[in-house]
Amino acid sequence: MDFGDRLLQLLEENNISQKEFAEMLHIAPTTLNGYIKNKRQPDFKLVKRIASIMNVSADYLLGLNSDGISLSAEELSYISKLRKMSDSSRQIIYDLVNIIAQRNM
């Protein structure tokens, strides 16, 4: 999954149109479309702004976790869903994952 794919997924998950997001970033919609279609690459400053607005890390946008390992589309989708949950719902997921992990040890 490329940068543009992740960006498009975030826009869809947050119900933000490309035009709206381009306005938020103060760039032309055609420029944003170039990023989404992976025909252009944003500079570091813009990657940081996108990450801040979308409440994700630059690593997420670039497809890397903190260890530099690429995440699958399914893993990215779960992370995005988890981030939208309430604190109490997230804690239930964390507890469940820990229980399952202990059983598999």
Residue pairs with C-beta under 8 A, 6 or more apart in sequence:
1 63
1 72
1 73
1 76
2 38
2 63
3 35
3 38
3 41
3 42
3 61
3 62
3 63
4 35
4 36
4 37
4 38
5 38
5 73
6 60
6 61
6 63
6 76
7 35
7 36
7 50
7 61
8 36
9 73
9 76
9 77
9 80
10 54
10 56
10 80
11 17
11 18
11 21
11 36
13 80
13 84
14 54
16 24
18 29
18 32
18 33
18 36
19 29
21 32
21 53
22 28
22 29
22 31
22 32
24 53
25 32
25 46
25 49
25 50
25 53
27 46
31 40
34 40
35 41
35 42
42 50
47 58
47 61
47 62
48 58
50 61
51 57
51 58
51 60
51 61
54 61
55 83
56 80
56 83
59 65
59 66
60 71
60 76
60 79
63 70
63 71
63 76
64 70
64 71
65 71
71 79
82 90
82 93
85 93
